[in-house]
Amino acid sequence: MEFLEKISNQIKLMRKTKGLSQEKLALEIDIDRKYASIIEKGKTNLSIQYLKKICDGLDIKLSDFFKHIEE
């Protein structure tokens, strides 16, 4: 599995674990819901700035997010 796919899968898993819809998370972090969908499908190279926003919305530290990717 490529790295971008791992990131997008982890975002989706964490969002669902928190009980959030794509729309609710997108609203919380001020991004378009369509962009949230593109991110979770691994169709875009995600900037660190947006990944940080997503982590903030999921209430997880950026460093902890990457720990889950490496496991």
MARRO-431892 format. One line per 4 residues: number of its first residue (from 0); for each residue x, y, z of N, C-alpha, C. Coordinates in Angstrom, 1 decimal, padded with zeros to 4 digits. Layout:
NUM> X/Y/Z/X/Y/Z/X/Y/Z  ...
***
This chain:
0> 000.9/-001.2/000.0/000.0/000.0/000.0/000.9/001.2/000.0  000.6/002.2/-000.9/001.4/003.4/-000.9/001.1/004.3/000.2  002.0/005.2/000.5/001.9/006.1/001.6/000.6/007.0/001.6  000.3/007.6/000.5/-000.9/008.4/000.4/-002.1/007.6/000.7
4> -002.2/006.4/000.2/-003.3/005.5/000.5/-003.4/005.2/002.0  -002.3/005.0/002.6/-002.3/004.8/004.1/-002.8/006.0/004.8  -002.4/007.2/004.4/-002.9/008.4/005.0/-004.4/008.5/004.9  -004.9/008.4/003.6/-006.3/008.6/003.4/-007.1/007.5/004.1
8> -006.7/006.3/004.2/-007.4/005.3/004.9/-007.4/005.6/006.4  -006.4/006.1/006.9/-006.3/006.4/008.3/-007.2/007.6/008.7  -007.3/008.5/007.8/-008.2/009.7/008.0/-009.6/009.2/008.1  -010.0/008.3/007.1/-011.4/007.8/007.1/-011.7/007.0/008.3
12> -010.7/006.1/008.7/-010.9/005.2/009.9/-011.1/006.1/011.1  -010.3/007.1/011.3/-010.3/007.9/012.5/-011.6/008.7/012.5  -012.0/009.2/011.4/-013.3/010.0/011.3/-014.5/009.1/011.7  -014.5/007.9/011.1/-015.6/007.0/011.5/-015.6/006.6/012.9
16> -014.4/006.4/013.5/-014.3/006.0/014.9/-014.8/007.1/015.8  -014.6/008.4/015.3/-015.2/009.5/016.1/-016.6/009.8/015.9  -017.2/009.0/014.9/-018.7/009.1/014.7/-019.0/010.3/013.8  -018.1/010.8/013.0/-018.3/012.0/012.2/-018.5/011.6/010.8
20> -019.4/012.3/010.2/-019.6/012.2/008.7/-018.5/013.1/008.0  -018.3/012.9/006.8/-017.4/013.7/006.0/-017.9/015.2/006.1  -019.2/015.3/005.9/-019.7/016.7/005.9/-019.5/017.4/007.3  -019.7/016.7/008.4/-019.5/017.3/009.7/-018.1/017.7/009.9
24> -017.2/016.8/009.6/-015.8/017.1/009.8/-015.3/018.2/008.9  -015.8/018.2/007.7/-015.5/019.3/006.7/-015.9/020.7/007.3  -017.1/020.7/007.8/-017.7/021.9/008.4/-016.8/022.4/009.6  -016.5/021.4/010.4/-015.7/021.8/011.6/-014.3/022.3/011.3
28> -013.7/021.9/010.2/-012.4/022.3/009.9/-012.3/023.3/008.7  -013.5/023.7/008.2/-013.7/024.7/007.2/-013.0/024.3/005.9  -013.4/023.1/005.4/-013.0/022.7/004.1/-014.3/022.2/003.4  -014.2/022.2/002.1/-015.4/021.7/001.3/-015.6/020.2/001.5
32> -016.8/019.8/001.6/-017.1/018.4/001.8/-016.6/017.5/000.6  -016.6/018.1/-000.6/-016.1/017.4/-001.8/-014.6/017.2/-001.7  -013.9/018.2/-001.1/-012.5/018.0/-000.9/-012.2/017.0/000.1  -013.0/016.9/001.1/-012.8/015.9/002.2/-013.0/014.5/001.5
36> -013.9/014.3/000.6/-014.1/013.1/-000.1/-012.9/012.7/-000.9  -012.4/013.7/-001.6/-011.2/013.5/-002.5/-010.0/013.1/-001.6  -009.8/013.7/-000.5/-008.8/013.4/000.4/-008.9/011.9/000.9  -010.1/011.5/001.3/-010.3/010.1/001.8/-010.1/009.1/000.7
40> -010.3/009.5/-000.5/-010.1/008.5/-001.7/-008.7/008.5/-002.1  -007.8/009.3/-001.5/-006.4/009.3/-001.9/-006.2/009.9/-003.3  -007.0/010.8/-003.7/-007.0/011.4/-005.0/-006.2/012.7/-005.1  -005.7/013.2/-004.0/-004.9/014.4/-003.9/-003.7/014.3/-003.0
44> -002.7/015.0/-003.3/-001.6/015.1/-002.4/-001.9/016.1/-001.3  -002.1/015.6/-000.1/-002.5/016.4/001.0/-001.4/017.2/001.6  -001.6/018.5/001.7/-000.5/019.3/002.4/-000.5/019.1/003.9  000.6/019.4/004.5/000.7/019.2/005.9/-000.3/020.2/006.6
48> -000.5/021.3/006.0/-001.5/022.3/006.6/-002.9/021.7/006.7  -003.3/021.0/005.7/-004.6/020.4/005.7/-004.7/019.2/006.6  -003.6/018.4/006.6/-003.5/017.3/007.5/-003.6/017.7/008.9  -002.9/018.8/009.3/-003.0/019.4/010.6/-004.4/019.8/011.0
52> -005.1/020.4/010.0/-006.5/020.8/010.3/-007.4/019.6/010.5  -007.2/018.5/009.7/-007.9/017.3/009.9/-007.6/016.7/011.3  -006.4/016.6/011.6/-006.0/016.1/012.9/-006.6/016.9/014.1  -006.6/018.2/013.9/-007.3/019.1/014.9/-008.8/018.7/015.0
56> -009.4/018.6/013.9/-010.8/018.2/013.9/-011.1/016.9/014.4  -010.2/016.0/014.4/-010.3/014.6/014.9/-009.8/014.5/016.3  -009.3/015.7/016.8/-008.7/015.7/018.2/-007.6/014.8/018.4  -006.7/014.8/017.5/-005.5/013.9/017.6/-004.3/014.8/017.2
60> -003.2/014.5/017.9/-001.9/015.2/017.5/-001.4/014.7/016.2  -000.8/015.6/015.4/-000.2/015.2/014.1/000.8/014.1/014.3  001.6/014.2/015.4/002.6/013.1/015.6/002.0/011.8/015.9  000.9/011.8/016.6/000.2/010.5/016.9/-000.5/010.0/015.6
64> -000.9/010.8/014.8/-001.5/010.4/013.5/-000.5/009.5/012.7  000.7/010.0/012.7/001.8/009.3/011.9/002.2/008.0/012.6  002.1/007.9/013.9/002.3/006.7/014.6/001.4/005.6/014.2  000.1/005.9/013.9/-000.8/005.0/013.4/-000.5/004.5/012.0
68> 000.1/005.4/011.2/000.4/005.1/009.8/001.5/004.0/009.8  002.5/004.1/010.7/003.6/003.3/010.7/003.3/001.9/011.3  002.3/001.7/012.0/002.0/000.4/012.7/001.5/-000.6/011.7
***
